[in-house]
């Protein structure tokens, strides 16, 4: 069983979790941001990436 993106239908925009307005945020300025804020952003980015990778690997190895 493989995923074919050309055969799958997408999720309608009103049913998605976030819209483009929520995803398009202003980036933090590294020169004017608090170092702890920068550390929290880097940490949360790593946590989100690891959560996605874990769920991907779990889905591949568990039926």
C-alpha positions in Angstrom: 0.0 0.0 0.0 1.6 3.2 -1.2 0.5 6.8 -1.1 -0.1 8.3 -4.6 -0.7 12.0 -4.3 -2.2 12.1 -7.8 -5.0 9.8 -6.8 -5.8 11.3 -3.4 -8.1 14.2 -2.9 -6.9 17.1 -0.8 -8.5 18.4 2.4 -10.9 21.3 1.7 -9.6 24.6 3.0 -12.4 25.0 5.5 -11.7 21.6 7.1 -7.9 22.2 7.5 -6.4 22.9 10.9 -4.7 26.2 10.0 -5.1 28.7 7.2 -2.4 30.7 5.4 -3.0 33.7 7.6 -2.1 31.7 10.7 0.9 30.1 9.0 2.3 33.3 7.6 3.7 35.0 10.7 6.3 37.7 11.0 9.8 36.3 11.7 11.6 37.4 14.8 14.5 39.8 14.3 17.7 38.1 15.7 19.2 41.4 16.6 16.3 42.6 18.7 14.9 39.3 20.1 15.6 38.1 23.6 18.1 35.2 23.6 15.6 33.0 25.6 12.9 33.7 22.9 15.3 32.5 20.2 16.1 29.4 22.3 12.4 28.6 22.7 11.8 29.0 19.0 14.7 26.6 18.1 13.6 24.1 20.8 10.0 24.1 19.7 11.0 23.7 16.1 13.1 20.7 17.1 10.2 19.2 19.1 7.8 19.6 16.2 10.2 18.0 13.7 10.9 15.1 16.0 7.2 14.5 16.6 6.5 14.4 12.9 9.5 12.0 12.3 8.4 9.8 15.2 4.8 9.5 13.9 6.2 8.8 10.4 8.5 6.0 11.6 5.8 4.6 13.9 3.3 4.5 10.9 6.0 2.7 8.8 6.8 0.0 11.4 3.4 -0.6 13.1 0.5 -2.1 11.0 
